[in-house]
Amino acid sequence: MRRLLVLVALAAAAPAVAPARAPAAASGFRTPSGNIHCQYISEPRFLRCDMLRIENSPPPKPSSCEFDYGQYFGLTTRGAGRRLCVSDTAANPSSPVLGYDQSFKRGGYVCRSRTTYLRCTNARGHGFQLSRARQTVF
């Protein structure tokens, strides 16, 4: 009985915890080679694509970046594509494959898979084009 009273007292003294917000909906894909993995986040809308391997040398890592840089790309709904400084990965081997000559369309973004590259754009025409040999942001 004494133990039950202590537990009840502790529970009553604990601060109220607000319910956690549901995570933003995410969906993604990977290219047939498995080298590029992309995730679309619905809130706030953002597209991220990570490359597992590249054959060229990326630009130098900015001094403000403490994490991985060079093979990670992001795109907002309005701005230009950019390389990202990240400490995690968008790679998910269970994501569906976006076949060559197919498109992924979500939230104003369009990604087109080709045999030699992946090109993703937002509604304003900004984006990135990715291949092992070359990565371009625009």
Backbone as CSV, one residue per row, in Angstrom:
resi,resn,N_x,N_y,N_z,CA_x,CA_y,CA_z,C_x,C_y,C_z
1,MET,0.818,-1.188,0.000,0.000,0.000,0.000,0.861,1.250,0.000
2,ARG,1.930,1.221,0.792,2.831,2.375,0.857,3.473,2.638,-0.503
3,ARG,3.866,1.577,-1.212,4.482,1.715,-2.538,3.503,2.352,-3.528
4,LEU,2.245,1.953,-3.475,1.233,2.507,-4.360,1.058,4.000,-4.104
5,LEU,1.067,4.428,-2.863,0.939,5.843,-2.533,2.121,6.644,-3.053
6,VAL,3.321,6.086,-2.965,4.511,6.769,-3.473,4.412,6.939,-4.985
7,LEU,3.987,5.910,-5.690,3.854,5.990,-7.148,2.785,7.005,-7.547
8,VAL,1.678,7.026,-6.824,0.628,7.987,-7.125,1.135,9.403,-6.878
9,ALA,1.872,9.604,-5.797,2.420,10.926,-5.486,3.419,11.355,-6.551
10,LEU,4.267,10.446,-6.981,5.245,10.782,-8.026,4.546,11.126,-9.340
11,ALA,3.533,10.369,-9.693,2.814,10.639,-10.934,2.120,11.997,-10.883
12,ALA,1.573,12.343,-9.752,0.892,13.627,-9.617,1.874,14.779,-9.678
13,ALA,3.106,14.565,-9.224,4.112,15.627,-9.213,4.792,15.790,-10.567
14,ALA,4.670,14.805,-11.453,5.337,14.873,-12.755,4.700,15.962,-13.606
15,PRO,5.520,16.717,-14.360,4.959,17.762,-15.206,4.131,17.166,-16.332
16,ALA,3.129,17.915,-16.742,2.299,17.469,-17.858,3.124,17.514,-19.135
17,VAL,2.964,16.522,-19.961,3.700,16.442,-21.222,2.714,16.612,-22.364
18,ALA,3.005,17.559,-23.236,2.145,17.784,-24.395,2.286,16.624,-25.355
19,PRO,1.218,16.249,-26.023,1.328,15.164,-26.992,2.272,15.550,-28.126
20,ALA,3.030,14.588,-28.585,3.981,14.837,-29.673,3.219,15.090,-30.966
21,ARG,3.752,16.009,-31.766,3.167,16.249,-33.085,3.511,15.090,-33.992
22,ALA,2.615,14.785,-34.850,2.872,13.721,-35.822,3.990,14.162,-36.750
23,PRO,4.889,13.243,-37.112,5.963,13.627,-38.020,5.409,13.986,-39.395
24,ALA,6.145,14.837,-40.093,5.750,15.222,-41.442,5.743,13.982,-42.330
25,ALA,4.810,13.943,-43.238,4.733,12.813,-44.151,5.936,12.828,-45.082
26,ALA,6.525,11.687,-45.263,7.688,11.566,-46.145,7.421,10.452,-47.145
27,SER,7.942,10.618,-48.314,7.905,9.570,-49.321,9.187,9.689,-50.115
28,GLY,9.594,8.612,-50.699,10.857,8.672,-51.414,10.996,7.598,-52.463
29,PHE,12.188,7.564,-53.028,12.512,6.589,-54.065,14.018,6.440,-54.139
30,ARG,14.438,5.456,-54.902,15.858,5.273,-55.216,15.964,4.970,-56.694
31,THR,17.118,5.272,-57.256,17.322,5.012,-58.680,17.601,3.518,-58.884
32,PRO,17.431,3.014,-60.105,17.664,1.589,-60.356,19.072,1.114,-59.968
33,SER,20.067,1.991,-60.098,21.434,1.601,-59.718,21.599,1.512,-58.207
34,GLY,20.679,2.144,-57.471,20.786,2.183,-56.015,21.738,3.254,-55.514
35,ASN,22.301,4.040,-56.418,23.277,5.055,-56.030,22.645,6.336,-55.499
36,ILE,21.440,6.659,-55.934,20.784,7.896,-55.504,19.499,7.549,-54.764
37,HIS,19.358,8.132,-53.586,18.165,7.944,-52.757,17.585,9.317,-52.458
38,CYS,16.286,9.488,-52.654,15.634,10.777,-52.433,14.464,10.628,-51.473
39,GLN,14.245,11.691,-50.698,13.109,11.760,-49.781,12.411,13.098,-49.960
40,TYR,11.097,13.038,-50.062,10.272,14.240,-50.115,9.600,14.393,-48.754
41,ILE,9.739,15.569,-48.161,9.104,15.886,-46.888,7.976,16.868,-47.179
42,SER,6.793,16.584,-46.667,5.628,17.415,-47.005,5.501,18.689,-46.180
43,GLU,6.032,18.719,-44.957,5.855,19.913,-44.120,7.092,20.174,-43.290
44,PRO,7.868,21.192,-43.544,7.752,22.065,-44.708,8.239,21.318,-45.942
45,ARG,7.703,21.687,-47.081,8.060,20.964,-48.312,9.543,21.095,-48.607
46,PHE,10.164,19.950,-48.802,11.600,19.894,-49.049,11.915,18.581,-49.752
47,LEU,12.843,18.625,-50.692,13.292,17.431,-51.391,14.776,17.260,-51.129
48,ARG,15.158,16.075,-50.755,16.572,15.781,-50.489,16.970,14.521,-51.237
49,CYS,18.124,14.575,-51.894,18.669,13.411,-52.578,20.112,13.208,-52.139
50,ASP,20.445,11.982,-51.779,21.794,11.608,-51.354,22.381,10.633,-52.359
51,MET,23.655,10.826,-52.650,24.375,9.921,-53.537,25.318,9.068,-52.694
52,LEU,25.330,7.772,-52.941,26.220,6.891,-52.187,27.645,6.966,-52.717
53,ARG,27.774,7.146,-54.045,29.104,7.204,-54.666,29.138,8.295,-55.736
54,ILE,30.242,9.018,-55.769,30.506,9.948,-56.863,31.920,9.682,-57.349
55,GLU,32.201,10.030,-58.609,33.522,9.788,-59.197,34.353,11.057,-59.295
56,ASN,33.753,12.200,-59.087,34.472,13.465,-59.177,34.750,13.997,-57.768
57,SER,35.451,15.101,-57.696,35.707,15.744,-56.409,34.701,16.876,-56.223
58,PRO,33.945,16.862,-55.126,32.988,17.942,-54.893,33.727,19.229,-54.522
59,PRO,33.030,20.353,-54.530,33.663,21.596,-54.083,34.137,21.442,-52.641
60,PRO,35.071,22.282,-52.220,35.544,22.185,-50.838,34.404,22.350,-49.837
61,LYS,34.512,21.646,-48.734,33.517,21.725,-47.675,33.588,23.100,-47.020
62,PRO,32.448,23.776,-46.852,32.470,25.083,-46.183,32.983,24.954,-44.747
63,SER,33.642,25.967,-44.262,34.183,25.918,-42.893,33.069,25.814,-41.860
64,SER,31.860,26.234,-42.211,30.734,26.156,-41.283,30.137,24.751,-41.184
65,CYS,30.573,23.839,-42.033,30.028,22.479,-42.055,30.870,21.554,-41.180
66,GLU,30.244,21.008,-40.148,30.923,20.078,-39.240,30.668,18.623,-39.617
67,PHE,29.818,18.380,-40.600,29.400,17.024,-40.901,29.825,16.618,-42.308
68,ASP,29.070,15.739,-42.937,29.384,15.260,-44.281,28.899,16.256,-45.326
69,TYR,29.672,16.372,-46.398,29.362,17.356,-47.437,29.818,16.830,-48.786
70,GLY,29.071,17.201,-49.833,29.520,16.914,-51.196,28.626,15.986,-51.976
71,GLN,27.953,15.039,-51.310,27.145,14.045,-51.997,25.675,14.143,-51.624
72,TYR,25.271,15.270,-51.029,23.935,15.435,-50.486,23.340,16.726,-51.039
73,PHE,22.085,16.648,-51.523,21.498,17.763,-52.244,20.101,18.043,-51.728
74,GLY,19.753,19.331,-51.677,18.448,19.721,-51.189,17.812,20.753,-52.094
75,LEU,16.475,20.802,-52.027,15.718,21.727,-52.864,14.467,22.170,-52.114
76,THR,14.302,23.488,-51.993,13.081,24.050,-51.423,12.102,24.319,-52.554
77,THR,10.931,24.824,-52.209,9.920,25.077,-53.243,10.261,26.282,-54.106
78,ARG,11.124,27.188,-53.620,11.401,28.417,-54.365,12.863,28.605,-54.750
79,GLY,13.773,28.152,-53.928,15.177,28.458,-54.137,15.879,27.503,-55.075
80,ALA,17.137,27.826,-55.316,17.992,26.980,-56.151,18.386,25.719,-55.390
81,GLY,18.730,24.696,-56.148,19.250,23.484,-55.529,20.580,23.797,-54.867
82,ARG,20.929,23.000,-53.851,22.198,23.243,-53.157,22.734,21.953,-52.553
83,ARG,24.042,21.964,-52.351,24.671,20.865,-51.620,24.381,21.064,-50.142
84,LEU,24.221,19.961,-49.436,23.869,20.021,-48.026,25.005,19.517,-47.141
85,CYS,25.062,20.044,-45.946,25.937,19.568,-44.876,25.039,18.740,-43.965
86,VAL,25.281,17.428,-43.864,24.362,16.554,-43.137,25.098,15.603,-42.191
87,SER,24.361,15.148,-41.196,24.892,14.156,-40.271,24.063,12.876,-40.305
88,ASP,23.128,12.788,-41.253,22.284,11.609,-41.383,22.243,11.194,-42.851
89,THR,21.304,10.364,-43.202,21.206,9.913,-44.590,19.753,9.808,-45.023
90,ALA,19.519,10.027,-46.291,18.197,9.814,-46.885,18.122,8.425,-47.523
91,ALA,19.230,7.701,-47.510,19.278,6.382,-48.146,18.382,5.402,-47.398
92,ASN,17.532,4.746,-48.160,16.635,3.742,-47.604,16.506,2.620,-48.624
93,PRO,17.163,1.489,-48.374,17.138,0.408,-49.363,15.753,-0.171,-49.608
94,SER,14.769,0.150,-48.772,13.420,-0.359,-49.007,12.532,0.645,-49.754
95,SER,13.079,1.811,-50.105,12.312,2.764,-50.913,12.051,2.159,-52.286
96,PRO,10.913,2.505,-52.900,10.637,1.982,-54.231,11.631,2.516,-55.263
97,VAL,11.843,1.729,-56.284,12.743,2.125,-57.367,11.972,2.987,-58.362
98,LEU,12.562,4.134,-58.712,12.026,4.975,-59.781,12.741,4.546,-61.054
99,GLY,12.059,3.809,-61.894,12.672,3.259,-63.097,13.152,4.330,-64.061
100,TYR,14.062,3.949,-64.929,14.550,4.869,-65.944,13.378,5.345,-66.806
101,ASP,13.415,6.610,-67.193,12.380,7.266,-67.993,11.045,7.384,-67.244
102,GLN,11.097,7.299,-65.910,9.912,7.525,-65.089,10.105,8.808,-64.279
103,SER,8.991,9.359,-63.775,9.030,10.591,-62.996,8.400,10.396,-61.625
104,PHE,8.920,11.134,-60.663,8.371,11.232,-59.312,7.853,12.657,-59.178
105,LYS,6.576,12.818,-58.827,5.980,14.149,-58.708,5.280,14.266,-57.362
106,ARG,5.733,15.241,-56.560,5.119,15.507,-55.261,5.321,16.978,-54.911
107,GLY,4.285,17.618,-54.421,4.391,18.945,-53.839,5.056,19.999,-54.697
108,GLY,4.921,19.901,-56.005,5.540,20.875,-56.895,6.931,20.491,-57.366
109,TYR,7.438,19.357,-56.920,8.751,18.869,-57.366,8.543,17.793,-58.430
110,VAL,9.476,17.740,-59.366,9.475,16.683,-60.371,10.896,16.154,-60.474
111,CYS,11.046,14.841,-60.324,12.336,14.181,-60.539,12.159,13.199,-61.681
112,ARG,13.084,13.275,-62.650,13.050,12.374,-63.799,14.304,11.505,-63.782
113,SER,14.082,10.217,-63.853,15.172,9.254,-63.839,15.554,8.907,-65.275
114,ARG,16.818,9.042,-65.586,17.347,8.667,-66.897,18.452,7.635,-66.667
115,THR,18.899,6.990,-67.711,19.939,5.985,-67.548,21.265,6.593,-67.099
116,THR,21.494,7.867,-67.407,22.782,8.479,-67.065,22.704,9.561,-65.983
117,TYR,21.502,9.937,-65.537,21.402,10.963,-64.499,20.003,10.984,-63.897
118,LEU,19.881,11.718,-62.793,18.602,12.045,-62.182,18.510,13.560,-62.149
119,ARG,17.400,14.104,-62.612,17.198,15.556,-62.618,15.936,15.867,-61.814
120,CYS,16.086,16.746,-60.805,14.959,17.158,-59.972,14.813,18.670,-60.032
121,THR,13.575,19.141,-60.178,13.311,20.574,-60.248,12.105,20.927,-59.378
122,ASN,12.043,22.216,-58.998,10.853,22.730,-58.337,10.024,23.479,-59.381
123,ALA,8.902,24.054,-58.968,8.002,24.727,-59.912,8.637,25.950,-60.559
124,ARG,9.683,26.507,-59.962,10.368,27.673,-60.524,11.516,27.296,-61.460
125,GLY,11.725,26.005,-61.674,12.766,25.559,-62.590,14.139,25.396,-61.957
126,HIS,14.250,25.604,-60.647,15.520,25.380,-59.947,15.643,23.904,-59.593
127,GLY,16.870,23.472,-59.351,17.033,22.083,-58.957,18.456,21.596,-59.012
128,PHE,18.589,20.309,-59.341,19.904,19.692,-59.487,19.819,18.522,-60.460
129,GLN,20.968,18.233,-61.048,21.105,17.080,-61.929,22.288,16.272,-61.404
130,LEU,22.043,14.985,-61.158,23.033,14.159,-60.483,23.423,12.936,-61.294
131,SER,24.715,12.726,-61.404,25.265,11.489,-61.943,26.563,11.221,-61.190
132,ARG,27.077,10.029,-61.309,28.334,9.727,-60.600,29.465,10.633,-61.046
133,ALA,29.472,10.970,-62.325,30.573,11.768,-62.882,30.433,13.258,-62.615
134,ARG,29.184,13.744,-62.454,28.997,15.189,-62.332,27.695,15.499,-61.580
135,GLN,27.756,16.510,-60.740,26.586,16.982,-60.007,26.476,18.479,-60.241
136,THR,25.298,18.911,-60.684,25.074,20.312,-60.988,23.870,20.807,-60.209
137,VAL,24.028,21.992,-59.584,22.893,22.643,-58.925,22.571,23.916,-59.689
138,PHE,21.289,24.220,-59.781,20.862,25.397,-60.543,19.606,25.989,-59.933
